[in-house]
Protein backbone atom coordinates (compact mmCIF):
# COMPACT_ATOMS: atom_id res chain seq x y z
CA UNK A 1 0.00 0.00 0.00
CA UNK A 2 2.92 2.33 0.65
CA UNK A 3 3.94 1.99 -3.01
CA UNK A 4 0.39 2.93 -4.03
CA UNK A 5 0.53 5.94 -1.71
CA UNK A 6 3.93 6.99 -3.08
CA UNK A 7 2.52 7.11 -6.62
CA UNK A 8 -0.28 9.32 -5.35
CA UNK A 9 2.19 11.67 -3.70
CA UNK A 10 4.20 11.87 -6.92
CA UNK A 11 1.05 12.82 -8.81
CA UNK A 12 0.20 15.47 -6.22
CA UNK A 13 3.71 16.95 -6.45
CA UNK A 14 3.44 16.95 -10.25
CA UNK A 15 0.08 18.75 -10.17
CA UNK A 16 1.34 21.33 -7.68
CA UNK A 17 4.47 21.93 -9.77
CA UNK A 18 3.04 21.89 -13.28
CA UNK A 19 -0.35 23.47 -12.54
CA UNK A 20 0.48 25.81 -9.68
CA UNK A 21 -1.06 28.74 -11.53
CA UNK A 22 -4.45 27.01 -11.33
CA UNK A 23 -4.53 26.99 -7.53
CA UNK A 24 -7.59 29.26 -7.49
CA UNK A 25 -9.46 27.01 -9.92
CA UNK A 26 -8.66 23.88 -7.93
CA UNK A 27 -9.71 25.62 -4.72
CA UNK A 28 -13.00 26.65 -6.33
CA UNK A 29 -13.64 23.09 -7.53
CA UNK A 30 -13.16 21.72 -4.01
CA UNK A 31 -15.37 24.41 -2.48
CA UNK A 32 -18.22 23.90 -4.95
CA UNK A 33 -18.02 20.12 -4.46
CA UNK A 34 -18.76 20.52 -0.77
CA UNK A 35 -22.33 19.55 0.20
CA UNK A 36 -22.69 23.03 1.63
CA UNK A 37 -23.28 24.16 -1.97
CA UNK A 38 -26.15 21.70 -2.32
CA UNK A 39 -27.96 22.85 0.82
CA UNK A 40 -27.39 26.58 0.35
CA UNK A 41 -27.54 26.91 -3.45
CA UNK A 42 -28.68 23.96 -5.58
CA UNK A 43 -31.56 22.80 -3.38
CA UNK A 44 -33.49 26.11 -3.19
CA UNK A 45 -33.40 26.40 -6.98
CA UNK A 46 -34.45 22.83 -7.71
CA UNK A 47 -37.09 22.77 -4.98
CA UNK A 48 -39.14 25.49 -6.67
CA UNK A 49 -38.51 24.26 -10.21
CA UNK A 50 -38.75 20.48 -9.86
CA UNK A 51 -39.47 19.18 -6.39
CA UNK A 52 -38.75 15.49 -7.02
CA UNK A 53 -35.20 16.31 -8.15
CA UNK A 54 -34.70 18.52 -5.07
CA UNK A 55 -35.79 15.71 -2.77
CA UNK A 56 -33.40 13.31 -4.49
CA UNK A 57 -30.60 15.85 -4.05
CA UNK A 58 -31.04 15.92 -0.29
CA UNK A 59 -31.55 12.19 0.19
CA UNK A 60 -28.57 11.33 -2.03
CA UNK A 61 -26.39 13.94 -0.29
CA UNK A 62 -27.33 12.90 3.24
CA UNK A 63 -27.27 9.14 2.76
CA UNK A 64 -24.14 9.35 0.62
CA UNK A 65 -22.25 11.42 3.18
CA UNK A 66 -23.41 9.16 6.00
CA UNK A 67 -22.13 6.12 4.08
CA UNK A 68 -18.92 8.01 3.37
CA UNK A 69 -18.44 8.55 7.11
CA UNK A 70 -18.96 4.86 7.89
CA UNK A 71 -16.63 3.76 5.09
CA UNK A 72 -13.93 6.16 6.30
CA UNK A 73 -14.17 4.72 9.78
CA UNK A 74 -13.91 1.19 8.40
CA UNK A 75 -11.16 1.73 5.80
CA UNK A 76 -8.80 3.90 7.91
CA UNK A 77 -7.55 5.80 4.86
CA UNK A 78 -4.42 7.94 5.13
CA UNK A 79 -4.09 11.47 3.74
CA UNK A 80 -1.05 12.62 1.75
CA UNK A 81 -0.24 15.69 3.84
CA UNK A 82 0.46 13.59 6.95
CA UNK A 83 1.45 10.27 5.32
CA UNK A 84 4.65 11.70 3.78
CA UNK A 85 5.86 12.66 7.26
CA UNK A 86 5.06 9.38 9.02
CA UNK A 87 5.83 6.69 6.44
CA UNK A 88 9.09 4.76 6.41
CA UNK A 89 8.78 4.19 2.68
CA UNK A 90 11.40 6.82 1.85
CA UNK A 91 13.84 5.57 4.46
CA UNK A 92 16.67 8.02 5.12
CA UNK A 93 16.09 9.78 1.81
CA UNK A 94 14.37 13.13 1.31
CA UNK A 95 10.60 13.28 1.74
CA UNK A 96 8.58 14.74 -1.18
CA UNK A 97 7.70 18.36 -0.58
CA UNK A 98 3.92 18.74 -0.57
CA UNK A 99 2.35 22.17 -0.37
CA UNK A 100 -0.60 22.70 1.96
CA UNK A 101 -3.54 25.04 1.53
CA UNK A 102 -6.35 26.34 3.79
CA UNK A 103 -8.60 23.43 2.73
CA UNK A 104 -5.92 20.73 2.87
CA UNK A 105 -6.09 19.81 6.54
CA UNK A 106 -9.23 17.67 6.65
CA UNK A 107 -9.52 15.95 10.02
CA UNK A 108 -11.21 12.68 9.04
CA UNK A 109 -9.80 9.55 7.37
CA UNK A 110 -9.17 9.87 3.65
CA UNK A 111 -10.90 6.94 1.95
CA UNK A 112 -13.14 7.38 0.06
CA UNK A 113 -13.12 11.06 -0.85
CA UNK A 114 -16.26 12.77 0.40
CA UNK A 115 -15.96 15.64 -2.09
CA UNK A 116 -15.62 13.30 -5.08
CA UNK A 117 -18.43 11.10 -3.78
CA UNK A 118 -20.76 14.01 -3.08
CA UNK A 119 -20.09 15.73 -6.41
CA UNK A 120 -20.69 12.51 -8.35
CA UNK A 121 -23.99 11.82 -6.60
CA UNK A 122 -25.28 15.39 -6.85
CA UNK A 123 -24.38 15.84 -10.52
CA UNK A 124 -25.86 12.43 -11.36
CA UNK A 125 -29.18 13.58 -9.87
CA UNK A 126 -29.12 16.92 -11.69
CA UNK A 127 -28.16 15.44 -15.07
CA UNK A 128 -30.85 12.74 -14.89
CA UNK A 129 -33.40 15.37 -13.84
CA UNK A 130 -32.56 17.60 -16.81
CA UNK A 131 -32.77 14.64 -19.18
CA UNK A 132 -36.13 13.69 -17.68
CA UNK A 133 -37.39 17.22 -18.33
CA UNK A 134 -36.19 16.99 -21.94
CA UNK A 135 -38.05 13.71 -22.35
CA UNK A 136 -41.25 15.17 -20.91
CA UNK A 137 -40.99 18.12 -23.30
CA UNK A 138 -40.66 15.65 -26.18
CA UNK A 139 -37.27 16.91 -27.23
CA UNK A 140 -36.36 15.84 -30.81
CA UNK A 141 -34.22 12.67 -30.80
CA UNK A 142 -31.15 14.30 -32.34
CA UNK A 143 -31.27 17.28 -29.98
CA UNK A 144 -31.86 14.93 -27.04
CA UNK A 145 -28.80 12.93 -28.05
CA UNK A 146 -26.63 16.06 -28.15
CA UNK A 147 -28.06 17.14 -24.79
CA UNK A 148 -27.38 13.72 -23.30
CA UNK A 149 -23.78 13.63 -24.48
CA UNK A 150 -23.23 17.25 -23.43
CA UNK A 151 -24.63 16.86 -19.92
CA UNK A 152 -22.82 13.61 -19.15
CA UNK A 153 -19.65 15.12 -20.60
CA UNK A 154 -20.06 18.18 -18.40
CA UNK A 155 -20.53 15.96 -15.37
CA UNK A 156 -17.36 14.07 -16.29
CA UNK A 157 -15.37 17.31 -16.58
CA UNK A 158 -16.70 18.60 -13.27
CA UNK A 159 -15.90 15.32 -11.53
CA UNK A 160 -12.41 15.28 -13.07
CA UNK A 161 -11.80 18.83 -11.82
CA UNK A 162 -12.98 17.88 -8.33
CA UNK A 163 -10.80 14.76 -8.22
CA UNK A 164 -7.75 16.65 -9.48
CA UNK A 165 -8.35 19.42 -6.95
CA UNK A 166 -8.45 16.99 -4.02
CA UNK A 167 -5.16 15.42 -5.12
CA UNK A 168 -3.63 18.84 -5.85
CA UNK A 169 -4.57 20.04 -2.35
CA UNK A 170 -2.80 16.98 -0.87
CA UNK A 171 -6.03 16.04 0.87
CA UNK A 172 -6.51 12.72 -0.96
CA UNK A 173 -4.69 10.03 -2.88
CA UNK A 174 -5.87 9.28 -6.46
CA UNK A 175 -7.41 5.91 -5.57
CA UNK A 176 -9.49 7.60 -2.87
CA UNK A 177 -11.09 10.09 -5.26
CA UNK A 178 -11.77 7.36 -7.82
CA UNK A 179 -13.43 5.23 -5.14
CA UNK A 180 -15.46 8.24 -4.04
CA UNK A 181 -16.66 9.03 -7.57
CA UNK A 182 -17.77 5.45 -8.23
CA UNK A 183 -19.50 5.11 -4.86
CA UNK A 184 -21.27 8.45 -5.31
CA UNK A 185 -22.82 7.37 -8.63
CA UNK A 186 -23.89 4.03 -7.14
CA UNK A 187 -25.57 5.74 -4.17
CA UNK A 188 -27.37 8.19 -6.47
CA UNK A 189 -28.58 5.37 -8.72
CA UNK A 190 -29.89 3.30 -5.82
CA UNK A 191 -31.57 6.20 -3.98
CA UNK A 192 -33.14 7.57 -7.17
CA UNK A 193 -35.00 4.29 -7.66
CA UNK A 194 -36.65 4.55 -4.23
CA UNK A 195 -40.11 6.08 -4.71
CA UNK A 196 -40.96 6.42 -1.02
CA UNK A 197 -38.63 9.40 -0.58
CA UNK A 198 -41.13 11.57 -2.50
CA UNK A 199 -43.98 10.91 -0.09
CA UNK A 200 -42.13 10.22 3.17
CA UNK A 201 -44.05 11.28 6.27
CA UNK A 202 -42.69 13.42 9.10
CA UNK A 203 -42.44 10.25 11.15
CA UNK A 204 -40.29 8.69 8.43
CA UNK A 205 -37.97 11.70 8.38
CA UNK A 206 -37.67 11.66 12.17
CA UNK A 207 -37.05 7.91 12.39
CA UNK A 208 -34.50 7.97 9.57
CA UNK A 209 -32.63 10.86 11.20
CA UNK A 210 -32.67 9.09 14.56
CA UNK A 211 -31.54 5.77 13.08
CA UNK A 212 -28.66 7.21 11.06
CA UNK A 213 -27.43 9.28 14.00
CA UNK A 214 -27.77 6.43 16.50
CA UNK A 215 -26.04 3.96 14.20
CA UNK A 216 -23.04 6.23 13.63
CA UNK A 217 -22.69 7.17 17.30
CA UNK A 218 -23.26 3.56 18.40
CA UNK A 219 -20.70 2.29 15.91
CA UNK A 220 -18.18 4.79 17.28
CA UNK A 221 -18.87 3.87 20.91
CA UNK A 222 -18.70 0.11 20.30
CA UNK A 223 -15.35 0.33 18.55
CA UNK A 224 -14.05 2.74 21.17
CA UNK A 225 -14.99 0.22 23.85
CA UNK A 226 -12.99 -2.37 21.90
CA UNK A 227 -9.97 -0.09 21.93
CA UNK A 228 -10.32 1.29 18.39
CA UNK A 229 -10.04 5.08 18.27
CA UNK A 230 -12.01 6.30 15.25
CA UNK A 231 -10.79 9.85 15.84
CA UNK A 232 -7.13 8.88 15.34
CA UNK A 233 -6.84 11.31 12.46
CA UNK A 234 -7.42 14.39 14.63
CA UNK A 235 -3.98 14.02 16.20
CA UNK A 236 -2.34 13.63 12.80
CA UNK A 237 -4.10 16.68 11.39
CA UNK A 238 -3.11 18.86 14.34
CA UNK A 239 0.47 17.60 14.23
CA UNK A 240 1.24 17.87 10.53
CA UNK A 241 -0.85 20.80 9.34
CA UNK A 242 1.57 23.69 8.73
CA UNK A 243 -0.88 26.24 10.17
CA UNK A 244 -3.04 25.39 13.19
CA UNK A 245 -5.89 27.65 12.04
CA UNK A 246 -6.33 25.46 8.95
CA UNK A 247 -7.53 22.57 11.10
CA UNK A 248 -11.25 23.28 11.13
CA UNK A 249 -13.59 21.65 13.61
CA UNK A 250 -16.41 21.67 11.07
CA UNK A 251 -14.49 19.07 9.04
CA UNK A 252 -14.59 16.51 11.86
CA UNK A 253 -16.73 13.38 11.35
CA UNK A 254 -19.32 14.27 14.01
CA UNK A 255 -19.72 17.84 12.76
CA UNK A 256 -20.44 16.49 9.27
CA UNK A 257 -22.84 13.90 10.66
CA UNK A 258 -24.87 16.43 12.63
CA UNK A 259 -25.01 18.89 9.74
CA UNK A 260 -26.45 16.23 7.47
CA UNK A 261 -28.92 14.99 10.05
CA UNK A 262 -30.06 18.57 10.67
CA UNK A 263 -30.59 19.02 6.93
CA UNK A 264 -32.68 15.86 6.66
CA UNK A 265 -34.83 16.73 9.65
CA UNK A 266 -35.18 20.31 8.39
CA UNK A 267 -36.45 19.00 5.06
CA UNK A 268 -39.05 16.86 6.83
CA UNK A 269 -40.20 19.79 8.96
CA UNK A 270 -40.39 22.07 5.94
CA UNK A 271 -42.49 19.62 3.93
CA UNK A 272 -44.86 18.74 6.77
CA UNK A 273 -45.08 21.94 8.80
CA UNK A 274 -48.85 22.47 9.39
CA UNK A 275 -48.62 26.21 8.80
CA UNK A 276 -47.16 25.68 5.35
CA UNK A 277 -48.86 22.62 3.90
CA UNK A 278 -51.80 24.66 2.62
CA UNK A 279 -49.52 27.00 0.67
CA UNK A 280 -47.57 24.05 -0.74
CA UNK A 281 -50.74 22.40 -2.09
CA UNK A 282 -51.50 25.39 -4.29
CA UNK A 283 -49.92 25.49 -7.73
CA UNK A 284 -47.64 28.55 -7.67
CA UNK A 285 -47.08 30.80 -10.65
CA UNK A 286 -43.72 31.12 -12.38
CA UNK A 287 -43.26 34.58 -10.89
CA UNK A 288 -43.95 33.26 -7.40
CA UNK A 289 -41.41 30.46 -7.91
CA UNK A 290 -38.76 32.91 -9.09
CA UNK A 291 -39.47 35.13 -6.11
CA UNK A 292 -39.10 32.19 -3.73
CA UNK A 293 -35.78 31.22 -5.31
CA UNK A 294 -34.31 34.72 -5.13
CA UNK A 295 -35.47 35.42 -1.56
CA UNK A 296 -34.38 31.96 -0.37
CA UNK A 297 -30.89 32.36 -1.81
CA UNK A 298 -30.51 35.81 -0.25
CA UNK A 299 -31.66 34.62 3.18
CA UNK A 300 -29.43 31.56 3.01
CA UNK A 301 -26.41 33.73 2.25
CA UNK A 302 -27.19 35.72 5.39
CA UNK A 303 -27.66 32.53 7.39
CA UNK A 304 -24.37 31.20 6.05
CA UNK A 305 -22.55 34.14 7.61
CA UNK A 306 -23.66 33.00 11.06
CA UNK A 307 -20.67 31.27 12.58
CA UNK A 308 -19.97 30.14 16.13
CA UNK A 309 -16.99 29.36 18.29
CA UNK A 310 -15.79 25.72 18.47
CA UNK A 311 -14.50 26.16 22.02
CA UNK A 312 -17.62 24.58 23.55
CA UNK A 313 -18.07 21.34 21.58
CA UNK A 314 -21.65 20.44 22.65
CA UNK A 315 -22.86 23.96 21.83
CA UNK A 316 -20.97 23.94 18.53
CA UNK A 317 -22.54 20.64 17.46
CA UNK A 318 -26.01 21.73 18.57
CA UNK A 319 -25.81 25.01 16.66
CA UNK A 320 -24.45 23.23 13.57
CA UNK A 321 -27.43 20.89 13.67
CA UNK A 322 -29.87 23.78 14.13
CA UNK A 323 -28.32 25.91 11.39
CA UNK A 324 -28.54 23.04 8.91
CA UNK A 325 -32.18 22.42 9.78
CA UNK A 326 -33.07 26.10 9.34
CA UNK A 327 -31.24 26.15 5.99
CA UNK A 328 -33.76 23.60 4.65
CA UNK A 329 -36.73 25.23 6.38
CA UNK A 330 -36.11 28.56 4.65
CA UNK A 331 -36.80 27.51 1.01
CA UNK A 332 -39.33 24.77 1.78
CA UNK A 333 -41.56 26.52 4.31
CA UNK A 334 -40.65 29.96 5.59
CA UNK A 335 -40.16 31.80 2.30
CA UNK A 336 -43.18 30.31 0.42
CA UNK A 337 -45.40 30.97 3.43
CA UNK A 338 -44.19 34.56 3.84
CA UNK A 339 -44.44 35.41 0.14
CA UNK A 340 -47.83 33.73 -0.06
CA UNK A 341 -49.07 35.83 2.84
CA UNK A 342 -47.70 39.03 1.25
CA UNK A 343 -49.25 38.26 -2.15
CA UNK A 344 -52.56 37.40 -0.51
CA UNK A 345 -52.53 40.66 1.44
CA UNK A 346 -51.84 42.69 -1.69
CA UNK A 347 -54.64 40.89 -3.52
CA UNK A 348 -57.11 41.69 -0.77
CA UNK A 349 -56.03 45.35 -0.80
CA UNK A 350 -56.73 45.59 -4.53
CA UNK A 351 -60.23 44.17 -4.04
CA UNK A 352 -61.14 46.78 -1.46
NORSUL-V203026 format. One record per residue. N is the residue number from 1. RES is the residue in one letter. PHI is phi as a letter, one per 40 degrees, with the letter a starting at -180 (* if undefined). OMEGA is omega in whole degrees, 0 to 359 (none if undefined). D_LAST is the distance of its C-alpha to the last C-alpha in Angstrom with 1 decimal. Layout:
{{N & RES & PHI & OMEGA & D_LAST} {N & RES & PHI & OMEGA & D_LAST}}
//
This chain:
{{1 & X & * & 179 & 77.0} {2 & X & c & 178 & 78.0} {3 & X & c & 178 & 79.0} {4 & X & c & 179 & 75.6} {5 & X & c & 182 & 74.0} {6 & X & c & 177 & 76.3} {7 & X & c & 179 & 75.2} {8 & X & c & 178 & 71.6} {9 & X & c & 178 & 72.4} {10 & X & c & 178 & 74.3} {11 & X & c & 179 & 71.2} {12 & X & c & 178 & 69.0} {13 & X & c & 179 & 71.5} {14 & X & c & 180 & 71.7} {15 & X & c & 181 & 67.9} {16 & X & c & 181 & 67.7} {17 & X & c & 186 & 70.6} {18 & X & c & 184 & 69.8} {19 & X & b & 181 & 66.0} {20 & X & d & 181 & 65.6} {21 & X & c & 180 & 63.5} {22 & X & c & 181 & 60.8} {23 & X & d & 180 & 60.3} {24 & X & c & 179 & 56.7} {25 & X & c & 179 & 56.0} {26 & X & c & 178 & 57.6} {27 & X & c & 178 & 55.7} {28 & X & c & 180 & 52.4} {29 & X & c & 179 & 53.4} {30 & X & c & 181 & 54.2} {31 & X & c & 181 & 51.0} {32 & X & c & 180 & 48.8} {33 & X & c & 178 & 50.8} {34 & X & c & 182 & 49.9} {35 & X & c & 174 & 47.4} {36 & X & d & 179 & 45.3} {37 & X & c & 179 & 44.1} {38 & X & c & 185 & 43.1} {39 & X & c & 187 & 41.0} {40 & X & b & 182 & 39.4} {41 & X & b & 185 & 39.1} {42 & X & c & 186 & 39.9} {43 & X & c & 180 & 38.1} {44 & X & d & 180 & 34.6} {45 & X & c & 183 & 34.9} {46 & X & c & 184 & 36.4} {47 & X & c & 182 & 34.2} {48 & X & c & 177 & 31.1} {49 & X & b & 180 & 33.1} {50 & X & a & 190 & 35.5} {51 & X & c & 182 & 35.4} {52 & X & c & 177 & 38.9} {53 & X & c & 179 & 40.6} {54 & X & c & 179 & 38.9} {55 & X & c & 177 & 40.1} {56 & X & c & 179 & 43.6} {57 & X & d & 183 & 43.5} {58 & X & c & 181 & 43.1} {59 & X & c & 178 & 45.6} {60 & X & c & 181 & 48.1} {61 & X & c & 184 & 47.8} {62 & X & c & 181 & 48.1} {63 & X & c & 178 & 50.8} {64 & X & c & 181 & 52.7} {65 & X & c & 176 & 52.8} {66 & X & c & 177 & 53.8} {67 & X & c & 178 & 56.6} {68 & X & c & 179 & 57.5} {69 & X & c & 181 & 58.0} {70 & X & c & 179 & 60.2} {71 & X & c & 178 & 62.2} {72 & X & c & 179 & 62.8} {73 & X & c & 182 & 64.0} {74 & X & c & 187 & 66.4} {75 & X & c & 177 & 67.7} {76 & X & f & 183 & 68.3} {77 & X & c & 176 & 67.8} {78 & X & c & 172 & 69.1} {79 & X & b & 185 & 67.3} {80 & X & d & 189 & 69.2} {81 & X & c & 173 & 68.6} {82 & X & b & 183 & 70.5} {83 & X & c & 183 & 72.8} {84 & X & c & 182 & 74.7} {85 & X & c & 186 & 75.7} {86 & X & b & 182 & 76.7} {87 & X & c & 174 & 78.5} {88 & X & b & 184 & 82.2} {89 & X & d & 184 & 82.0} {90 & X & c & 177 & 82.9} {91 & X & f & 180 & 85.8} {92 & X & c & 183 & 87.2} {93 & X & c & 181 & 85.7} {94 & X & c & 178 & 82.7} {95 & X & c & 178 & 79.2} {96 & X & d & 181 & 76.7} {97 & X & c & 179 & 74.5} {98 & X & b & 174 & 70.9} {99 & X & c & 175 & 68.1} {100 & X & b & 183 & 65.2} {101 & X & b & 182 & 61.6} {102 & X & d & 180 & 58.7} {103 & X & b & 181 & 57.6} {104 & X & c & 195 & 61.2} {105 & X & c & 172 & 61.8} {106 & X & c & 187 & 60.1} {107 & X & b & 180 & 61.2} {108 & X & c & 175 & 61.4} {109 & X & d & 190 & 64.0} {110 & X & c & 187 & 63.9} {111 & X & b & 357 & 64.2} {112 & X & c & 181 & 62.1} {113 & X & c & 179 & 59.9} {114 & X & c & 179 & 56.3} {115 & X & c & 179 & 54.9} {116 & X & c & 181 & 56.6} {117 & X & c & 180 & 55.7} {118 & X & c & 180 & 52.0} {119 & X & c & 181 & 51.7} {120 & X & c & 181 & 53.5} {121 & X & c & 182 & 51.3} {122 & X & c & 180 & 48.0} {123 & X & c & 176 & 48.9} {124 & X & c & 179 & 50.2} {125 & X & c & 183 & 46.9} {126 & X & c & 180 & 45.0} {127 & X & c & 180 & 47.5} {128 & X & c & 178 & 47.5} {129 & X & c & 179 & 43.7} {130 & X & c & 178 & 43.6} {131 & X & c & 177 & 46.4} {132 & X & c & 177 & 44.5} {133 & X & c & 179 & 41.5} {134 & X & c & 178 & 43.9} {135 & X & c & 179 & 45.4} {136 & X & c & 180 & 42.1} {137 & X & c & 178 & 41.3} {138 & X & f & 178 & 44.7} {139 & X & c & 178 & 46.1} {140 & X & d & 185 & 49.3} {141 & X & d & 182 & 52.4} {142 & X & c & 179 & 53.9} {143 & X & c & 178 & 50.7} {144 & X & c & 180 & 50.3} {145 & X & c & 177 & 53.8} {146 & X & c & 179 & 53.4} {147 & X & c & 180 & 50.2} {148 & X & c & 180 & 52.0} {149 & X & c & 181 & 55.0} {150 & X & c & 182 & 52.8} {151 & X & c & 179 & 50.7} {152 & X & c & 176 & 53.7} {153 & X & c & 177 & 55.6} {154 & X & c & 178 & 52.8} {155 & X & c & 179 & 52.8} {156 & X & c & 179 & 56.6} {157 & X & c & 179 & 56.5} {158 & X & c & 181 & 53.9} {159 & X & c & 178 & 56.0} {160 & X & c & 179 & 59.2} {161 & X & c & 179 & 57.6} {162 & X & c & 181 & 56.6} {163 & X & c & 178 & 60.0} {164 & X & c & 181 & 61.8} {165 & X & c & 181 & 59.7} {166 & X & c & 177 & 60.6} {167 & X & c & 179 & 64.3} {168 & X & d & 181 & 64.1} {169 & X & c & 181 & 62.6} {170 & X & g & 179 & 65.5} {171 & X & c & 182 & 63.1} {172 & X & a & 170 & 64.4} {173 & X & c & 181 & 67.4} {174 & X & d & 182 & 67.0} {175 & X & c & 179 & 67.6} {176 & X & c & 179 & 64.8} {177 & X & c & 177 & 62.2} {178 & X & c & 178 & 63.5} {179 & X & c & 179 & 63.4} {180 & X & c & 181 & 59.8} {181 & X & c & 180 & 58.7} {182 & X & c & 181 & 60.3} {183 & X & c & 180 & 59.0} {184 & X & c & 178 & 55.4} {185 & X & c & 180 & 55.4} {186 & X & c & 179 & 57.0} {187 & X & c & 180 & 54.4} {188 & X & c & 180 & 51.5} {189 & X & c & 181 & 53.2} {190 & X & c & 183 & 53.7} {191 & X & c & 182 & 50.3} {192 & X & c & 179 & 48.5} {193 & X & c & 181 & 50.3} {194 & X & c & 183 & 48.9} {195 & X & c & 185 & 45.9} {196 & X & c & 182 & 45.1} {197 & X & c & 182 & 43.6} {198 & X & c & 181 & 40.5} {199 & X & b & 182 & 39.8} {200 & X & c & 179 & 41.5} {201 & X & c & 177 & 40.1} {202 & X & c & 178 & 39.6} {203 & X & c & 179 & 42.9} {204 & X & c & 178 & 44.5} {205 & X & c & 181 & 43.2} {206 & X & c & 182 & 44.4} {207 & X & c & 178 & 47.8} {208 & X & c & 178 & 48.4} {209 & X & c & 180 & 47.6} {210 & X & c & 181 & 49.9} {211 & X & c & 182 & 52.6} {212 & X & c & 179 & 52.7} {213 & X & c & 182 & 52.7} {214 & X & c & 180 & 55.4} {215 & X & c & 182 & 57.5} {216 & X & c & 180 & 57.6} {217 & X & c & 179 & 58.3} {218 & X & c & 178 & 60.8} {219 & X & c & 179 & 62.6} {220 & X & c & 183 & 62.9} {221 & X & c & 179 & 64.3} {222 & X & c & 180 & 66.7} {223 & X & c & 177 & 68.2} {224 & X & c & 178 & 68.3} {225 & X & c & 179 & 70.3} {226 & X & c & 177 & 72.7} {227 & X & g & 179 & 73.2} {228 & X & b & 181 & 71.0} {229 & X & c & 181 & 68.8} {230 & X & c & 178 & 65.8} {231 & X & b & 182 & 64.8} {232 & X & c & 183 & 68.1} {233 & X & c & 180 & 66.3} {234 & X & d & 180 & 64.8} {235 & X & c & 180 & 68.2} {236 & X & c & 181 & 69.0} {237 & X & c & 181 & 65.8} {238 & X & c & 182 & 66.3} {239 & X & c & 190 & 69.9} {240 & X & b & 175 & 69.8} {241 & X & c & 187 & 66.5} {242 & X & c & 179 & 67.6} {243 & X & b & 184 & 64.7} {244 & X & d & 183 & 63.6} {245 & X & c & 177 & 60.0} {246 & X & c & 176 & 59.7} {247 & X & c & 187 & 60.2} {248 & X & c & 180 & 56.6} {249 & X & c & 182 & 55.9} {250 & X & c & 174 & 52.8} {251 & X & c & 179 & 55.3} {252 & X & c & 182 & 57.1} {253 & X & d & 184 & 57.0} {254 & X & c & 176 & 55.2} {255 & X & c & 178 & 52.5} {256 & X & c & 180 & 51.9} {257 & X & d & 183 & 51.9} {258 & X & c & 175 & 49.3} {259 & X & c & 181 & 47.0} {260 & X & c & 179 & 47.1} {261 & X & c & 175 & 46.7} {262 & X & c & 179 & 43.7} {263 & X & c & 180 & 42.1} {264 & X & c & 179 & 42.8} {265 & X & c & 178 & 41.5} {266 & X & c & 177 & 38.4} {267 & X & c & 179 & 37.7} {268 & X & c & 179 & 38.1} {269 & X & c & 181 & 35.7} {270 & X & c & 181 & 33.1} {271 & X & c & 188 & 33.4} {272 & X & b & 178 & 33.5} {273 & X & c & 184 & 31.3} {274 & X & d & 182 & 29.3} {275 & X & c & 188 & 26.2} {276 & X & b & 183 & 26.2} {277 & X & c & 179 & 27.6} {278 & X & c & 179 & 24.4} {279 & X & c & 182 & 23.0} {280 & X & c & 180 & 26.5} {281 & X & c & 179 & 26.5} {282 & X & c & 179 & 23.6} {283 & X & c & 184 & 24.9} {284 & X & c & 177 & 23.5} {285 & X & c & 178 & 23.2} {286 & X & c & 178 & 25.8} {287 & X & c & 179 & 23.6} {288 & X & c & 179 & 22.7} {289 & X & c & 180 & 26.4} {290 & X & c & 177 & 27.4} {291 & X & c & 179 & 25.0} {292 & X & c & 180 & 26.5} {293 & X & c & 183 & 30.0} {294 & X & c & 181 & 29.6} {295 & X & c & 180 & 28.1} {296 & X & c & 180 & 30.6} {297 & X & c & 179 & 33.5} {298 & X & c & 180 & 32.6} {299 & X & c & 180 & 32.2} {300 & X & c & 175 & 35.5} {301 & X & c & 176 & 37.3} {302 & X & c & 178 & 36.4} {303 & X & c & 182 & 37.4} {304 & X & c & 179 & 40.6} {305 & X & c & 180 & 41.6} {306 & X & c & 178 & 41.8} {307 & X & b & 183 & 45.6} {308 & X & a & 185 & 47.8} {309 & X & c & 178 & 51.4} {310 & X & c & 184 & 53.8} {311 & X & c & 178 & 56.1} {312 & X & b & 188 & 54.9} {313 & X & d & 180 & 55.1} {314 & X & d & 179 & 53.2} {315 & X & c & 179 & 50.3} {316 & X & c & 180 & 50.4} {317 & X & c & 180 & 50.3} {318 & X & c & 180 & 47.6} {319 & X & c & 176 & 45.3} {320 & X & c & 178 & 46.1} {321 & X & c & 181 & 45.1} {322 & X & c & 180 & 41.8} {323 & X & c & 180 & 41.0} {324 & X & c & 178 & 41.6} {325 & X & c & 180 & 39.5} {326 & X & c & 180 & 36.5} {327 & X & d & 177 & 37.1} {328 & X & c & 177 & 36.4} {329 & X & c & 184 & 33.5} {330 & X & d & 183 & 31.6} {331 & X & c & 184 & 31.1} {332 & X & c & 188 & 31.2} {333 & X & b & 189 & 28.8} {334 & X & c & 182 & 27.4} {335 & X & c & 178 & 26.0} {336 & X & d & 180 & 24.4} {337 & X & c & 182 & 22.8} {338 & X & c & 180 & 21.6} {339 & X & c & 177 & 20.3} {340 & X & c & 179 & 18.7} {341 & X & c & 179 & 16.9} {342 & X & c & 180 & 15.7} {343 & X & c & 179 & 14.6} {344 & X & c & 179 & 12.7} {345 & X & c & 179 & 11.0} {346 & X & c & 178 & 10.2} {347 & X & c & 179 & 9.0} {348 & X & c & 178 & 6.5} {349 & X & c & 181 & 5.3} {350 & X & c & 182 & 5.5} {351 & X & c & 181 & 3.8} {352 & X & c & none & 0.0}}
//
